[in-house]
């Protein structure tokens, strides 16, 4: 990691220069990306259906559930460019 004076850093940023060489990325965290455990009870037929679909797609049951939930939220909150 290189060092820079605040003004030099700001000027480089304002010019659109790559300032990542001045950043300590060793402790970078994504906001709201920490994992939290959730337990959900499903009937046996739902678990069987999830497992069948997960095998078909080549993913784990957990990954399938995460993908479906994320897709649902994306559908309800489209990104506008």
C-alpha positions as CSV (number, residue, x, y, z in Angstrom):
1,X,0.0,0.0,0.0
2,X,1.4,3.4,-1.0
3,X,1.0,6.5,1.1
4,X,-0.5,9.8,-0.2
5,X,-1.4,13.1,1.3
6,X,-5.1,13.7,1.5
7,X,-5.0,16.4,-1.2
8,X,-3.1,14.2,-3.6
9,X,-5.5,11.3,-3.0
10,X,-8.5,13.6,-3.5
11,X,-7.0,15.1,-6.7
12,X,-6.2,11.6,-8.1
13,X,-9.8,10.4,-7.3
14,X,-11.3,13.5,-8.9
15,X,-9.3,12.9,-12.0
16,X,-10.6,9.4,-12.2
17,X,-7.2,7.8,-11.5
18,X,-6.9,4.4,-9.9
19,X,-6.6,5.1,-6.1
20,X,-6.8,1.5,-4.9
21,X,-3.0,1.4,-4.4
22,X,-3.6,3.9,-1.5
23,X,-6.3,1.8,0.2
24,X,-5.8,-0.9,2.8
25,X,-8.1,-3.6,1.5
26,X,-7.2,-6.2,4.3
27,X,-10.3,-5.3,6.4
28,X,-12.8,-4.5,3.6
29,X,-16.3,-5.7,4.3
30,X,-19.4,-5.5,2.2
31,X,-22.3,-3.7,3.9
32,X,-25.1,-6.1,4.9
33,X,-23.2,-9.2,3.6
34,X,-22.5,-10.8,6.9
35,X,-24.2,-14.2,7.2
36,X,-27.0,-14.9,9.5
37,X,-28.5,-18.3,10.1
38,X,-32.2,-18.9,9.5
39,X,-34.2,-22.1,10.2
40,X,-37.3,-22.9,8.1
41,X,-39.5,-25.9,8.5
42,X,-40.8,-27.4,5.2
43,X,-43.1,-30.4,4.6
44,X,-41.2,-33.5,3.4
45,X,-42.7,-33.1,-0.1
46,X,-41.2,-29.6,-0.4
47,X,-37.7,-30.9,0.6
48,X,-38.0,-33.7,-1.9
49,X,-38.9,-31.2,-4.6
50,X,-36.1,-28.8,-3.6
51,X,-33.6,-31.7,-3.7
52,X,-34.8,-32.9,-7.1
53,X,-34.6,-29.3,-8.6
54,X,-31.2,-28.7,-6.9
55,X,-29.8,-32.0,-8.5
56,X,-31.2,-31.0,-11.9
57,X,-29.4,-27.6,-11.7
58,X,-26.2,-29.0,-10.1
59,X,-26.4,-26.9,-7.0
60,X,-27.1,-27.5,-3.3
61,X,-30.5,-27.2,-1.7
62,X,-29.3,-24.2,0.2
63,X,-27.9,-22.5,-2.9
64,X,-31.2,-23.1,-4.7
65,X,-33.3,-21.5,-2.0
66,X,-30.9,-18.6,-1.8
67,X,-31.1,-18.1,-5.6
68,X,-34.9,-18.2,-5.7
69,X,-35.2,-15.8,-2.8
70,X,-32.7,-13.4,-4.4
71,X,-34.5,-13.7,-7.8
72,X,-37.8,-12.8,-6.1
73,X,-36.4,-9.7,-4.5
74,X,-34.8,-8.7,-7.8
75,X,-38.2,-9.0,-9.6
76,X,-39.9,-6.8,-7.0
77,X,-37.1,-4.2,-7.0
78,X,-35.8,-3.7,-10.5
79,X,-32.7,-1.7,-11.0
80,X,-33.2,1.4,-13.0
81,X,-30.2,2.7,-14.9
